[in-house]
Every structure is written in C-alpha cells, then in structure tokens.
Amino acid sequence: MKRAITLTVLVAALIVAGSATADATRTVKASAKFSVQLADQSGKYEFGQSKIVKSQLDWTPQVPVSLHAAPKSEPFQEFSLSGGVEKGTQTSDSVAVGISVDVGDQSMLLASDDGGCTVIVRTLTKSRVSGSFTCDTTYGGQPLKAKGTFKAR
C-alpha cells in the first residue's frame, strides 16, 4: 500500500513537472531558404514551418533550438537545425544541420553533426533566431555543397 502511494505521488510529480516544461516551451514558426549542389545536380528550396514537427526555442537546456522547415506540398522534405545554438559562428559538431530534399533525380538525407557545416547565428533570443549556414562535405561519396538562411520567431 505504501509503495502504491509513493508511486502515485512520483507519477503525479512527473506529470506536473512535464506540464510546467511543456508550458515553458515556446512554439515558433521556422523557415529556410537554401540551395544544394550534389555532384553535378543542384536545387533551390524555400521552406516554411513544417506541419509534421513543431519548431521551438528555449526548449530544453540540451536542445534550446529545434527548427523544422518543410514545403507544404512535401512535408517529408525538411531543413532542420537543432542543438546548443549560440550567437556567432559554430560548426555542426556542436549543432546538427539536417537537410532532406530531392536534388535532381536523387533523394538525400544529410544529418551533419560532424563539423561538415558551419552555422552563423546573427539573432538569438528566447523568441527569435536567424542566421545562415554553409555545408561543404560528402554524401554517398559525392561532393555536397549547401548554403542558405534560416529564421524563426
């Protein structure tokens, strides 16, 4: 009986703590405009807020920035930026840049968290973030270059 009461109290505390954390997060609308050169094929993209995944700022201490931008017609294509984003220049070994697009006749999913991308954050507050990124890496053994801008508020 004592164990059941203790378990009930712990579950209630977790629910309250989870609700407080959820209320503290702020949902924002993200967008990204970028180009990708994969081997001899290229594409230009302009994405608005993803319908599948919410974007958030001031989310958790480990991942304060979580941006997801996608086209309305293809919600599974996406640009994402997440992690401990800081104002200024940083590489993708501290923040993760994700790009999922069709480039020419190739589909690609880049998840760069190994330093292959550089992110420059110009604005970073609890309600706004904006900046640019460049990636110079390989994908499937092919050279990949991507660059563009992102913002959320």
N, C-alpha and C positions, 0 to 999 in steps of 0.2 A: 504494500500500500504506500509506504513511504517513498519507495523507488518510483512508483507511478506518479506521485505528486511532484517529485523532483523533476522527472522527465517532462511533465506537463508545464512546469514553470520554465524550464530551459527552452522548450519549443516556443512558448509564448514570448520569451525574451528575444529569441531569434527572429520571430515574426515582427515584433516591434522594431528591432534594430534594422531588419531588412526594409521595413516600410520607411523608416527615417532616412536610410541611404537612398531608397528609390525617390523619395520626395526631394532630397537634396540634389539629385542629378537634374540637369537641365537639358532638355531635348532641343537640338538646334537643326537648322536646315543647311546642309552642305552642298557645295557644287565644285566642279573641277572642269578645267579646260586644258587639254593636253594633246600632244602628238606622240606617236610611237613609230620608230623605224626598226623593223625586224628583218635582218638580212637585206634583201632587195625589195621588200614590201613596206608600205607605210600607211598610216591612217591618222586622221584628226578626229577628236572627240570632244563633246561638250555635254557633261552630265549634270543633272540636278539631284536633289535628295533622293536616295534610294527608298523605294516603297517596302523593301524586304527587311532592311536593317536600319534602325534608328542611328542618328549621329548624336554624340553627346560631348559636352565639355564639362570639366570639373567632375568627372565620373568617379574614378577611384584614385587613390594615391599612386598605384602602379600604372594605371592606364587613364591619365586625366583627359586625353584627347582620343576620340574614336569617331572618325569621319567616314561616311559611306555615301558616295555619289554614284548614281546609275542613270541610264537613259530610261525614259518612260516606256518605250516600246520593247526594251530588252533588259528586264530587271536583274538578270543574272550576269550581265556585264557590269563591271564596277571599278571605281577608283577608291582606294581606302588608305587612310593614314591613321596610325594608332601608336600609342605608347607614351613615354615620358617626354613629350614635345616641349622644347624650350625656345624662347625667343633667340633669334640668331641662326647660325649655321650649325647643322649637325648631320652626321651620316646615318645611314639606315642600319647601323649596328646598335643604335640606341632607340630608333623609332622604326616602325615597319611600314613600308610603302607596298601597296598591293594594286596590281592592275590586271583586270580580266577583260580582254577585248578580242575581237576578230581583227586581225591585221591582214588585209588582202584575203587570201584563201586559207589562212592559218588562224586557229584559235589558240590563245595563250593565256596563261595564268602565272603572273610574276608575283612572288611574295619575297620582296627584298628586305632581309633583315641582316644582311652580311656586309654592309658597307658599300654596296654597288650603287646606291642612290644618295644624293645629297639633298637635304631639305633646308630651305631658308625660310624662317618664320619671321614675318615683319610685324604682325599684330598678334598678341596673345593676351586675352583677358578671360575672365570667367564666363563671358557671354560672346566672345568673338575670337576667331583665329583666321589668319590669312597668310599666304606666302607662296613659294614656288618650290619646284623640285626638278632635279635632273637625275637621270639614271644612265650609266654607261657600264653595261655588264653583258653577260651572255644569257641566252635562253635556248635550251636544247642544242647547245654547241654553236648557235648562231649569234652574231653580234646584235645587241639590242641597245637602242638609244631611245630615251623617252624624256620629255620635258613638258612642263606646264605649270599651271597655277591652281590653287585651291582656296576656298574660303568657307566659313560657316559662321552663322550667328543665330 
